[in-house]
């Protein structure tokens, strides 16, 4: 889903790059007028100081991109808004070619997809440090990550938790009767080398067989991306594959199980800036460091929900949240 499937169309990526090269901004570049709040205008910022912010074209990235744009504007920068770029690869190219100065990126995405490592690092701080050190060679600096970790997880419908023995952790699935070990997963996750079957093995379970650790193949429903959430909510299965910051978790009343054996890689989001831009405007570090601690899983679930469920514009959702948190004030 979203950031894991990176077959971005070459034409779409080229178009995004061409738009940037021509100095044009997408039609979606509007953000409400904002004034400084706890993010103050930088006193010694030179006239015409400029940065370009980019982001991918799915809900969470659109919200984060607008947060980044609003923060830079409040600090006094002229901002080119290059959010809503189709595909992770195109955004990465904008950053590594230094046609864009800032984005929010996921540690796991950088490590596994951009840098080509075979395995992610479950420890959040270790994953961040590894990515930060390697990307310095590409002229990019990763600021400290936010608490939010948009990784894979399994969720259960809230009303079934007690029926399943008050389950809160993945390791407790092995304690359930075999007929209660039912799963909804998307096809990609089912076939990944770091996906469903390796996860089950980590927790002492396997598809097939007749032992105490078995899961009959009929207990696993392979569904299209996006339908897992509703199928889990409706009781088609007890355990559905989800992404931890998806707004549907909250809107459908699902409970995320703790990955207590640390199987899934860390996908913490962090501000990433061109090193040259950060050296020219070191005050940007303080601007984005103010915001990162407030970007939790629960916060992004709610902001994503407002876009995906209520149909609000990402720019308005980002603006209202930043005003509520005191980072900016209404213009």
N, C-alpha and C positions, 0 to 999 in steps of 0.2 A: 504494500500500500504506500501511497504518498512518497515518502523519501526513500523507501526501499527499492522501488522499481524505477530504474534510472535509464530506461530506453527512451530518452528525450529525443524528439525529432530534430534532425540536423537543421532543417529549414527553420524551425521555430527558434532554435538557439541562435542561428545566424541572424534572424530578424531582430532578436533582442539586442545582439551585439551591434547591429547596424543602427538601430535606433539610438543607442548610447553614443556611437561614434558621430552621429549627426547632431547630437545635442538635444534630441527631442525627448519629451516625457510622455509616458502612456496617458491615455484618457482617464485612467483610474488614479491619477496622482493627487487628486484633491484631498486635503485634510482641513478640518475646521481651524479657524484662526485661534491662536493660543498665545498667551503671555507667560513670562517666567513665573515659577512657583519656587519650590525648593531647588529646582534647576535654574540657576541664575544666569543672566547674560554675562558672558565672559568679558571682563573689563577691558583687557588689552587686545581684544580680537581685532585684527586689521579689517579695514573696510573691504567688503567684497569677499570675505573668507567663505569658501565654498566646499561642500562635500557632496558626494553622490551616494545615496543609500539604495541597496538592492535587496530583493527578497523573492522567494519562489511563489508559485501561484496556487497554493492551497491555503485553506482557512487560517490555520495557525500562523503560517509564515506571513500572510497578509496582515494579520493583527500585529505581529511582532515588527514587521516592516514599518507600519504606521506609527507604532510606538517610537521606533528609532528616528523616523522623520520628525515627529513632534518634539522629541527631546533635542535634536540638533537645532531646530528652528528656535526653540525657547532659549538655547544657549547663544543665539545670535548668528547662526550660519545661514547663508543662502544654500538651499538644499535642492538638488535634483533628485526627484523621486522615481527611481527605477525599480519599484516593487512590482509584483505580479508578472515576473519573468517566467516563461514556461520551461520548467525543468531544472533540476539540480545542477546538471552539467553546465548549462548556460550561465547560471549564477556563479558557479565556481570559476568559469572562464572570465567573467567580468571582474572578479576579485583578483585572480592571479595575473591578469593582464593590466591590473590597476586602472581599469576604466571605471571601476566603482571603488569607493573608499570604505564602506561599512556594510555589514550584513549580520544577521543572527544565524548561526549555524550549529548543527548538532555534532557533538564529539564523536559519536559512533559512526555517523555518516562520513565524516572526514577521514577517520581511521580506516574504515573498511572499504569505502567506495573510492574516495579521492586518492588515498595513499596506498591502497591495494593490499592491506594486511588481511590475513586469512581469518583471524579470530579477534573478536572484540575483547575489551577488558571490562569485566563487571564492576570493579571498584571505580567509583565515579572520579575520585581525585587522581588516581593513577591514569585513567583514560584521558582526562583533561591534560595532565602534565605531558603525557606522551605526544598528544596531538599538538600542543603548544610548541614543544621543542622541535618537532619535525616541520611545522609550518613556518617557523621563523626563517627557514631556508628558502621559502617561497615569497618572502617579503610580507608576510602576514603575521599579525600579533593577536593572539587570543587573550581577551580579558577574562577575569574569573567567571566561572559558569554560574548560571542560576540554579536553584534547587530543582526546578522542573526537569523531569527525565522522561522524555517521550519514547519509551521503549515498548517492546512487546510485553504482554501480560495476559493472564486469564482472569475472567470475571464471572461472577455468579449472580443470578437475580436475588435481590435482597430478601424476598419472601421465602426463598429456599434455604437460606443460610442455616437456620435452626433445624430444618428437616435433615440437613446434611451434617448434623453434629456440631453446629456452631463453627463451621469451617472458616478459617482466616488465612491459611498458608497452603502453598502448593504441595508441600510434603504430606499434608493430611489427606490428600486424594487417595493415597495408597492404603489408608485405613478404612476406606469406604467399601461396601459390597460391590462386586464387579458390575452389577447392573446399574449402579449409580455413577459409574465412571464414564459419563457420556460427554462428548466434546463436539463443538462447532469450530471449524478452522477454515481459513481461506486456502485455496490451492497452492499459492506460492509458499506460504508458511509450512504447509504439509510436506513440501518437497525440498525445502532448503536444507543445506548441510548443517546449518546452525538453528534449525527450526523444530518442528513438532516432535519427531521421533528422537532426536538427540536430547531434547528437553525431558521427554518421558524417561529416557535411560538415566539421565542425571537424578531423577526422582525414583528410580528403582522400578519402573514400569515398562511394559512393552506391548506393541500391537500383536495380537494373536497369541497362540499358546493356550495352555489350560491351567497354568500355575496360579498361585495367589497374586502374582504381580501382573497378570494378563489383562488386556483390554480387547474384547472382541472387536473385529473390524467393523461390525455393524453398529458399534457404539460411537463411531466417528462420522460426522456429516461434513463433507467438503462443500463449501458454499462460495458463492461469488463475493468479491470484496464489497463490504458495506452491509451485507445482509446478516452477518454474524451477530451483530448487536441485537437486532429485533428477534432473530431466532432464539437467542439466549434468553431474552426477556420473556418470550412467549412459552418457554419451557421445552423447546425442541431438544435442548441439551442442557446439562447442568453447568458446563464450563465452556465459555466462549473466548476465543482469541480477540484481544482488543489492543489498542494503543492507549497508554496511560493518561494522556491529556485530552482524549477525544471527548467532546461535549455530550455525546450520547450516553456516556457512562452515568453522568449526573441526571440527564433528562429521563432516562429509562430506569433509574434506581438500581444500577448494578453495583456490586461490591468487588473491588479488585483484590485478588489474593496476593499475599506477600510471596515474592520469589526468595524464599528463605535459604535456598542453597546457592543463590547467586549465579543462575545460569545465563540470564539475558544480559547482553552488553549494555553499557551506559550510553544513553543518548541525551545527555544534558545539553541544553542550549546555552550559547555564550555569545557575547558581542565579539565580532572579528573585524579588525581594522587593518587597513594598509599600514605597514610599519612606517613608511615615509610620511603618511598623513598624520599618524600619531606623534611622530617626532616633530612635525611642524605645529601641531595643535595638541600638546600633551594634556590640556584641560579636558579633552574628550574622554579620557579614562575616568575622571571623576563623574562626568555626566552619566555614563552608562553603568558605572559601579553603583550609583544610587538606585538604579532600577532593578538590577539583577536579583538582589535578595528577595524582592517581592514577587518574582515570577515563579510561583510554585505550581505543582500539578493541579491543585484545586483551583487556583486562579485561572490557569489556561483552560481547564475544563469549562469554567463558567464563561470566559470570554469566547471560546469556540462555540459554546452552546448558543450564545446570543446571536452569533452569525448563522450557524447551521440550522438551529431550531426556530428562532424568532425571525430570521431573515434580515437582520440588521446589517448595515454596511460596516466592514472592518475598520474604516477610518473613524466612524462614530463610536464604535465599541472601544477602540484604543483611546480616543480622546476622553470619553467619559471616565474610563478607568484611571487615566493619568490625572485628571482633575480631582477625582475622588481621593487618590493617593497623595495629592498635594504637589506633584511634580511640576504641574503647569496650572495656569488659571485661564479662565475664559477670556478671549480677546474682545 
